[in-house]
Each structure stands twice: as structure tokens, then as C-alpha cells.
Amino acid sequence: MSQRLSRLLLTWVICGTALAGVTPVIAQQKEFSSANRKIGNAAVEYRDKAIHVVAAYYHSQRNHDSRWLLIESALSTTENSIIKRENIALRTPQGREIPLATQRRLGEDVKRVEQLLQNATVQTHPVTSYFRQSDRTEDMKLFRLPFGPVVHDEFVSDRDHVATGPLFFEAPTGAWEKGTYALIVRHSKGVAELPIVLE
């Protein structure tokens, strides 16, 4: 091997090693956008030019040793948008995406879900109060408890109204581990990712 080739190889190895050490730091810094703002111990707001989302999870932050996780949510978009059920997910600290629960699964475990809602009542958060149009709200209607409204698999969002409603996620293992999760809302102009920290 020529001396020149040896030097070139050595340079590649050094550069590769340096980049390997830097990459995780860069990835970690970009994990959550600066569009996020903490507005409480268990409440976060995401706002950019396309979408405004508020999520609160006061009960579930410390009570997540059961199957269900509850996140109160509200959102609006600057343009008329259709947000489908499959556009909303929760990413685990390990990177796995958990889809929003189905109405069917909620109905199969309705007693446990009703208990969750009852326990969470004292820790509700006024998620719509962060919107200028808070007097014009629309129910997302993604879930129906007994005697509730008809369920939809999508809802409309715009700049003049706030879409609001509970989001339910079911743990694949029957309980949620501590850690930082990401609430993901995909829309026509991009993706909003909000940190959800379970203690």
C-alpha cells in the first residue's frame, strides 16, 4: 500500500470516528423542535406557522402502570385540514410508534377507561385556553364512551376553530414505562411532535 493511500485511509478513519461521536448529539438536539413550549408540569404547547397543538397529561404522567394513557388535546391549523385518526400516534423512548387506540378497543375495556377518566377529573387542564378562538371549539369525536356522540375517524381543523378531545393510547405490554415519549400529529404541511414525559 502506498504512503499516500495509507494517509488517505487514516484520514477517513479519523473523520468517521469524529462523526460517529458527534452524530448522536446532533440527533438528540433535533429530537424536539423549538416550536415546543412547556406550559406546566405535564402540559406542552407546539406552535409553528401551520399548526398549533396543546397537550396535557397530568394524571397519566405519574399514573401509567396500567394499559391506558390519556392525553387531553386541542389543535388548530392555519389552513383547512383533515386530521385522520392514523395521523396521530405516540412514539416510545425506544422509537416504536403506538397508534391512537381504536373505538373498538376502548369499548372492550370501557370499565377501566371510565375509571381512568374518573380519576383524571381532578387534574384536567384547560387546553383550549391557549387559543385565541377558544370560544369556538369543535369536538374531535374520535372516541365515544357509553351514550356519547357518533365516532369519526377524522376531523376538520382550521384557523377559526379549535378541535379538542381526549386521546387514548393502549400500552402493548399492559403498562407504560417511564421516559420521554413524543405525541405525533401529522398534517398536510408537516409533523408536530410534542414531548410527553412519564415519571
C-alpha positions as CSV (number, residue, x, y, z in Angstrom):
1,M,0.0,0.0,0.0
2,S,1.4,3.4,-1.0
3,Q,2.1,6.1,1.7
4,R,-0.4,8.4,0.1
5,L,-3.1,5.7,0.2
6,S,-2.3,5.0,3.8
7,R,-2.7,8.6,4.7
8,L,-6.0,8.8,2.9
9,L,-7.3,5.7,4.7
10,L,-6.1,7.1,8.1
11,T,-7.9,10.4,7.3
12,W,-11.2,8.6,6.5
13,V,-10.9,6.6,9.8
14,I,-10.3,9.7,11.8
15,C,-13.2,11.6,10.2
16,G,-15.5,8.6,10.5
17,T,-14.7,8.3,14.2
18,A,-15.2,12.0,14.8
19,L,-18.6,12.0,13.1
20,A,-19.7,8.9,15.0
21,G,-19.1,10.8,18.2
22,V,-20.9,13.9,17.0
23,T,-24.0,12.4,15.3
24,P,-25.8,11.2,18.5
25,V,-25.5,14.7,20.0
26,I,-26.9,16.3,16.9
27,A,-29.8,13.8,16.7
28,Q,-30.6,14.4,20.4
29,Q,-30.7,18.2,19.9
30,K,-33.1,17.8,17.0
31,E,-35.4,15.4,18.7
32,F,-37.9,18.1,19.6
33,S,-38.4,21.3,17.7
34,S,-38.0,24.8,19.3
35,A,-41.7,25.2,18.4
36,N,-42.4,23.4,21.7
37,R,-43.0,25.3,24.9
38,K,-43.6,23.8,28.3
39,I,-46.7,25.3,29.9
40,G,-47.0,23.2,33.0
41,N,-45.5,20.2,34.7
42,A,-47.5,17.9,32.4
43,A,-48.6,20.3,29.7
44,V,-46.9,21.3,26.4
45,E,-47.7,23.6,23.6
46,Y,-46.4,23.3,20.0
47,R,-46.8,26.2,17.6
48,D,-45.5,26.9,14.1
49,K,-46.8,28.6,11.0
50,A,-49.0,25.7,10.1
51,I,-50.3,24.2,13.3
52,H,-51.0,25.0,17.0
53,V,-51.3,22.0,19.4
54,V,-51.7,21.8,23.2
55,A,-51.4,18.5,25.1
56,A,-51.9,17.9,28.8
57,Y,-51.4,14.6,30.7
58,Y,-51.4,15.4,34.4
59,H,-53.0,12.2,35.6
60,S,-51.1,9.9,33.3
61,Q,-47.7,11.5,34.0
62,R,-47.5,9.6,37.3
63,N,-50.3,7.0,36.9
64,H,-49.2,4.9,33.9
65,D,-48.8,1.5,35.4
66,S,-52.0,0.4,33.6
67,R,-53.0,-0.3,30.0
68,W,-54.4,3.2,29.1
69,L,-52.8,6.6,28.7
70,L,-54.9,9.7,28.5
71,I,-53.8,13.0,26.8
72,E,-56.1,16.0,26.7
73,S,-55.6,17.8,23.4
74,A,-56.6,20.8,21.4
75,L,-55.4,22.0,18.0
76,S,-56.0,24.4,15.2
77,T,-54.3,24.8,11.7
78,T,-53.8,27.9,9.7
79,E,-55.4,26.2,6.6
80,N,-58.4,24.0,6.4
81,S,-57.1,20.5,7.1
82,I,-58.4,17.0,7.7
83,I,-56.7,15.2,10.5
84,K,-57.2,11.4,10.3
85,R,-57.1,9.0,13.2
86,E,-54.0,7.3,11.7
87,N,-52.2,10.8,11.7
88,I,-52.0,10.7,15.5
89,A,-49.5,8.4,17.3
90,L,-47.3,8.2,20.3
91,R,-43.6,7.3,19.8
92,T,-41.9,5.5,22.7
93,P,-38.5,6.3,24.0
94,Q,-37.2,3.2,22.0
95,G,-38.6,4.7,18.8
96,R,-41.7,2.5,18.4
97,E,-44.9,4.2,17.2
98,I,-48.1,3.4,19.0
99,P,-51.2,4.3,17.0
100,L,-54.1,6.1,18.6
101,A,-56.4,3.5,20.1
102,T,-59.5,2.3,18.3
103,Q,-63.0,2.8,19.5
104,R,-63.5,-0.9,19.5
105,R,-60.6,-1.5,21.9
106,L,-61.9,1.3,24.1
107,G,-65.3,-0.3,24.2
108,E,-63.8,-3.7,25.1
109,D,-62.2,-2.2,28.2
110,V,-64.8,0.5,28.9
111,K,-64.8,0.0,32.7
112,R,-61.1,0.6,33.0
113,V,-61.3,3.6,30.7
114,E,-64.2,5.1,32.7
115,Q,-62.2,4.6,35.9
116,L,-59.3,6.4,34.3
117,L,-61.5,9.3,33.3
118,Q,-63.0,9.5,36.8
119,N,-59.5,9.5,38.4
120,A,-58.3,12.1,36.0
121,T,-61.2,14.5,36.5
122,V,-59.5,16.4,39.4
123,Q,-56.4,17.0,37.2
124,T,-57.9,18.3,34.0
125,H,-56.2,21.2,32.2
126,P,-57.9,24.0,30.2
127,V,-56.2,23.1,26.9
128,T,-58.4,25.4,24.8
129,S,-57.5,28.5,26.9
130,Y,-54.2,28.8,24.9
131,F,-56.1,29.6,21.7
132,R,-57.4,33.0,20.6
133,Q,-60.5,31.3,19.2
134,S,-61.2,29.3,22.5
135,D,-64.9,30.3,22.4
136,R,-65.3,28.3,19.1
137,T,-64.5,24.7,19.8
138,E,-65.3,21.5,17.9
139,D,-65.2,18.0,19.4
140,M,-62.8,15.7,17.6
141,K,-65.3,12.9,18.1
142,L,-62.5,10.2,17.8
143,F,-63.9,8.3,20.8
144,R,-67.3,7.6,22.3
145,L,-68.0,6.5,25.8
146,P,-71.5,5.0,26.6
147,F,-74.2,7.4,25.5
148,G,-71.7,9.6,23.7
149,P,-71.8,11.0,20.2
150,V,-71.1,9.2,17.0
151,V,-67.4,8.3,16.4
152,H,-65.5,9.7,13.5
153,D,-62.1,8.5,12.0
154,E,-61.2,12.1,11.1
155,F,-61.9,15.7,12.0
156,V,-61.6,19.1,10.3
157,S,-59.3,21.8,11.6
158,D,-59.0,25.4,10.6
159,R,-57.8,28.8,11.8
160,D,-61.3,29.8,13.2
161,H,-62.0,26.9,15.4
162,V,-60.2,24.7,18.0
163,A,-60.6,20.9,17.6
164,T,-60.5,19.4,21.1
165,G,-60.9,15.9,22.7
166,P,-59.2,13.2,24.6
167,L,-56.6,11.0,23.0
168,F,-56.3,7.4,24.3
169,F,-53.3,5.1,23.7
170,E,-53.0,1.5,24.7
171,A,-49.7,0.0,26.0
172,P,-48.7,-3.1,24.1
173,T,-47.3,-4.6,27.3
174,G,-50.2,-3.6,29.6
175,A,-48.3,-0.7,31.2
176,W,-46.2,2.3,30.2
177,E,-42.6,2.7,31.2
178,K,-41.1,5.9,32.5
179,G,-39.4,8.1,29.9
180,T,-39.9,10.8,27.3
181,Y,-42.4,9.9,24.6
182,A,-43.5,12.0,21.6
183,L,-47.1,12.8,20.7
184,I,-47.1,12.9,16.9
185,V,-49.7,14.8,14.8
186,R,-49.2,14.6,11.1
187,H,-50.9,17.1,8.9
188,S,-50.8,18.3,5.3
189,K,-48.0,20.8,5.9
190,G,-45.8,18.7,8.1
191,V,-45.5,17.0,11.5
192,A,-45.9,18.3,15.1
193,E,-44.0,16.4,17.8
194,L,-44.7,17.2,21.4
195,P,-42.7,15.7,24.4
196,I,-44.7,13.6,26.8
197,V,-42.7,12.9,29.9
198,L,-43.9,10.0,32.1
199,E,-42.4,9.9,35.6
